[in-house]
Amino acid sequence: MPIDIHVVDAFTDRPFRGNPAAVCVLREQPQVGWMQQLAAEMNLSETAFLVPTATGFRLRWFTPKLEVDLCGHATLASAHVLWETGRCPGSTVHFETASGVLTAGRRAEGIALLFPLLRPEPESGPPALLAALGLDEGMVVDCARNGSRHLVRLASESEVRRVAPDFGKLRAYPGSVAVTAASAAAGVDFVSRYFAASAGIDEDPVTGSIHCLLAPYWGAVLGKRRLRAVQASARSGRLELTVHDGQVELQGKAVTIFRAQLTSEAAPPP
């Protein structure tokens, strides 16, 4: 049976904006090595692999270099593909993932994802990380982290947009980092840029998972549970966020760019 691959722009309602993800729909779980090879071939920040289960779908995410434990935009893209192709008749789909069961809900205004909240823990700005970002300590308002995910807050949106990392240094630094500030635009609460160079993604266009850390951080700073965010990459993207107890709801739209089928030569080995 042919294996379908879809490329979807997530967290946008227009083609060639937001964050592109590849979505591969399978009947059975393939070998990890094959999934990594296909992700490298697609060469997008994330390729998602879906396999049906009794209660929904098993979902795994791969960058061109490695498997990751949480990805927002490829989950949004996956839900979009399932509904667009009629593979999921209901308005809710459950994904079994490395981060537990994630839920996507179909709404008139987009797709809502219920993800785990990543609680920010205060930290001093790691000198090697700030140097890789081209920042000095005087430019930093605050820093926080959750595991290997770091957050660096600057004083203004314009400073966030001007950040010019040394990607050679950043690739050598373990983990990833979001650089963020309050938004200068009406109707937007904060902006960010996200760098995951050690995972093979120099700058990610729009990143759902890091907003599981950014949302509770800015929610505490601004005293709000509902937030609007813009990821200020070259492609840009918008997210509607709601902070719950222990979870973050991320809402966005998605657009399919193309659909293809793998040849028999590229199919996973039996």
Protein Blocks (a to p, Z undefined) as FASTA:
>chain_A
ZZddddddehiabehiajdddddddfbdcdfklmmmmmmmnopabdcdddddfklcaddd
ddfkbccfbdfklmmmmmmmmmmnopambfbdcdddfkbpadddddfkbccddddddddd
dddddfklmmmnopafklpmbdcdehjbccdddfbfklmmmpccdfklmmmpgcdddddd
ddfbehiabdcddddfknopabafbafklmmmmmmmmmmmnopabdcdddfbfkopaddd
dddehiacdddddddfbdcdddfklpccZZ
